[in-house]
Amino acid sequence: MKNILKIPIMLILLELILIGGVIAEAPGQLITVQSGTVSGDLYVKAFQPVPWASQPSSGVTSRDFDQIFMLPAGINSQNVVWSRLYISVYSGSASADWPLNTIVTFDGNGDGMYETMLGTEVMQGIEYSTDGTVYSFNDHCNRVYSDYLSWYDVTGVITCSNPAVHVRTEQIGTASYDGRLKAVSLIMAYNDGDMDEIWYWINQGHAWVDSSTTPTTTTFDTTTVPVGFTSATLSNLALSSKDGAYSINGNTLSASNPVLPVNFFENHTWDVTGYVAAGSKSTFTMGLGNGDSFKTAFAALAIKSPAPIVAPTAAFDATPLSGDAPLAVIFTDSSTGEITSRVWDFGDGNNSWSTTETSLPHIYADAGTYTVQLTVTGPGGSDTKTEIDYITAGSAVIPPVADFSADDITPDVGQTVTFTDQSANIPTSWSWSIEGTPGTDYQFMDSTSTTSQNPKVQFLKAGTYDVSLTATNDGGSDTKSETDYITVTEAPVPAIEVTVVNADVPLGTMISPEATGSTTVNVVASGGSSWSVTASDERTTAHKGFMTTAGDLNLENPFELGRDGDNYQMLNAAPVTFWSENTMGTFSTTASMKQLVATGDQPGDYGITITFTGSIT
């Protein structure tokens, strides 16, 4: 629902006197501060969080109040159009300056943290009187008689359905202090996504009357409200010990004095559906009731209209719009508004009627040009859309639109690329052109050629290649060219590097049954598909070991090499395969060595040299 902001043009004569930085106005009136339309409603709630009689009149230096507002489900920052919070604090005297601080914080997300500071109001040194004069000391706070009224825009702060406000009043120094809270109120206009319309007005002021003044009146500009609205609700907040006398458009409304322990608080909600006339302004009057004086802070009016009936607007499109007969066309209804029936005239003598289908096929059996018409009907009326000579079905062949792709546009030298024809309109022959010299720069593979629909081409040299395709049928031909379409690079050279972390590995004292030791072997492989590492001690089968300090003696058993403590192999004359993988990258493993000590082995220091050799394919 589109929000419409309606701001009445009003001529207001105010008597303004600037006193020490405070603006003094004659007894205030309620004026429209916000109006518009929403699809949800106007929420208006006021509370006296602690009943007046339960708030001590003296003996305290501060007061704290909390109030939770239970909003309709689904409220968030996106659907709140406008919202304002009102706070009314009692100064303690109408004829003296009883200063106080008022701190207002707000919990907009319902977590109980009061994360938003709305205002710290220093209510001190402000003029006062007992005649209803309004003393404004900033753009959101004023004083009338013995009350301070503050208001705060919380439109973008509310993100949940249970926001809350915390109000704290504090004594300033040792001055006389009261700081009791008369009221907190929240007004919120919000959308809920449906199609009905809520017209609303918020008239705000700090209006005061007594027996010597005339009643306060305020006007709602309801001249734009449509005929046929279903409800009108008027809300008002008053702050007196005795309720006022109310009427709207001359019709008396109910009133009631506050009931202890509540006092100085009247929050009314009236059904005024029968008292508001579409096309005319509405006047709300607030006068003195059975008390000595009466004061009001705001009045809010919400008028609900049912969702407007939207007349349908016919619209459609189709695909394809032309082709050879028999031509299958899909028609899509894109009409707007509430629609109960659709009547299609496809121009070939075949009509179709549907109430729900918005997309339907139709086949034109014969060649020709056809005018198509759609008539849509709903509660708001009917509308017809006509497209003259919209569909063309013929027997002529439509020329192709050349297009192609390749399965790899960055191959290596020697790699084969498959080109795929993606031309439209069914070509019957193809002619491919590739930059360079056939047989030297590239060659066709797998019995394909320049006239194949989907040729395979092996590129023999590095470089960039332009490619073009000419597609032809009985209707004509079309050429698609791609500059520098294929970029060929030299294939990477396979490489492998084998390193041993610890080249000198002690086996320890060779005491039966065996001596062991290990080290780490690293491999870095690139540019290939698989690799392996072999190990050899470069000695004959007969020589299974040698002494490092005295002579050359055989050991009974050969040395054995394993990987990761397993898969041990005897090291004889022939190299053994130590490790292999089918992927490239960086790898690491443990080379384990052991020697099975035999009874006849001679004492001495024995050693062995093992060479690890890598190969890659």
Secondary structure, 3 states (H helix, E strand, C coil): CCCCCCCCCCCCCCCEEEECCEEEECCCCCEEEEEEEECCEEEEEEECCCCHHHCCCCCCCEEEEEEECCCCCCCCCCCEEEEEEEEEEECCCCCCCCCEEEEEEEECCCCCCCCEEEEEEEECCCCCCCCCCEEEEECCEEEECCEEEEEEECCCCCCCCCCEEEEEEEECCCCCCCCCEEEEEEEEEECCCCCCEEEEEEEEEEEEEECCCCCEEEEECHHHCCCCCCEEEEEEEECCCCCCEEEECCEEECCCCCCCCCCCCEEEEEECHHHCCCCCCEEEEEECCCCCEEEEEEEEEEEEECCCCCCCECCEEEECCEEECCEEEEEEECCECCCCEEEEECCCCCEEEECCCCEEEEEECCCEEEEEEEEEEECCEEEEEEEEEEEEEECCCCCCECCEEECCCCCECCCEEEEEECCECCCCEEEEEECCCECCCEEEECCCCCCCCCCEEEECCCEEEEEEEEEEECCEEEEEEEEEEEEEECCCCCEEEEEECCCCCCCCCCCCCEEEEEEEEEEEEECCCCEEEEEECCCCCCCCCEECCCCCCCCCCCEEEEECCEEEEECCCCCEEEEEECCCEEEEEEEEEEEECCCCCCCCCEECCCEEEEEEC
